[in-house]
Amino acid sequence: MTKILIIDDESVLVEELGENLAYEGFEVLASSDSLKGVQLAQQYVPDLILCDIMMPRLDGYGVLLEVRSHPMTVKIPFIFLTAKVAREDWRKGMQMGADDYVTKPFQHTDLVSAINAQLKKRVLRKQAYLDHINTLQEALAKEQELRLLKSRFVSMASHEFRNPLTTIASSNSLLRDYGDRMSSERRRTHMDRIEGAVYQMLYMLDDMLLIGKIETNTLNLNKTEFSLAELCSVIVEETRQIRDGSHNIVFECFYDSMVYADQKLLRYILVNLLTNAVKYSPEGGDVVLRLSRSGEQIILQVEDHGIGIPEAEQATIFDAFQRASNVGAIQGTGLGLAIVKQAVELHKGIIAFVSRVDAGTLFTVTLPICSKGKRNHD
């Protein structure tokens, strides 16, 4: 029940007000002594205070100051009840922190309206305060999450970069010190290892840059018109060269029109999905990149017959740093699919997959067709 404290040295008025407000459903506390009224406020912490100004011992302004000086009562709505109607009196009370000013004599309905108005404002202020606290708590949680994310990323990057750097350093030393004793095929093998390690580091650097933009909400689309079929062909050929024929990579194209999209992000999507398909497939296995159209949508599919994703872990596969438990010693940062999902959603697209352990995985990216002429409607 809403609790109201009345402080007024006119005992008859206090009694009458108490009865009327009790009929309105309020719980009423009352005192005809201002100092005792202050004690009641601190003891019971009412929802609203009605107070006269002209009182002996401590006038209404003094009561207001006492109320506003105590941490438990500082936010209680405070309404002056007084016969003083001079503008300077009203201004003084409001400047000292009063919330409203009702002059005597007053109609009961006017007083109840003033009370309800202040109680409503109090509820709104309290809700605004709670919303602000929730916002701060969410921001703090997000900040802690980002700090943990950055910490994990630095730890991961320091480990993941060490492997390709070791490969580059070792192969370079062998070529430098023993190259003249090697066959051309063996030299080519070490050069390919260096090139592969460089590409691996470049991919990780791309991950670092993109995850940083995602964290700061600065990952934006930079759309241009280009041939998606041609981009797919280039990526497939690059992957074949990097993998040196270790897998049978096939490109099936059923759509060759120009598209209007962010070419860099689409390249990232395709490279990541295709690289994963090769990485998690047995040597000599088939990997297919398929480009087609369905109505007003572009369909990109990457299919492999590799290790698959355990069913229990499929729900979190797009979360940062998540890697399936069956990847074993296969290297990876656990960031790629998280970035791919963001890149797809920036294009207003959808990414989905079906996967079975030891049978393979099919990723499907669905993107709305957008021509250059529609760029103002993106």
Secondary structure, 3 states (H helix, E strand, C coil): CCEEEEECCCHHHHHHHHHHHHHCCCEEEEECCHHHHHHHHHHHCCCEEEEECCCCCCCHHHHHHHHHHCCCCCCCCEEEEECCCCHHHHHHHHHCCCCEEEECCCCHHHHHHHHHHHHHHHHHHHHHHHHHHHHHHHHHHHHHHHHHHHHHHHHHHHHHHHHHHHHHHHHHHHHHHHHHHCCHHHHHHHHHHHHHHHHHHHHHHHHHHHHHHHHCCCCCCCCEEEEHHHHHHHHHHHHHHHHCCCCEEEEEECCCCEEEECHHHHHHHHHHHHHHHHHCCCCCCEEEEEEEEECCEEEEEEEECCCCCCHHHHHHCCCCCCCCCCCCCCCCCCCHHHHHHHHHHHCCCEEEEEEECCCEEEEEEEEECCCHHHHHHC
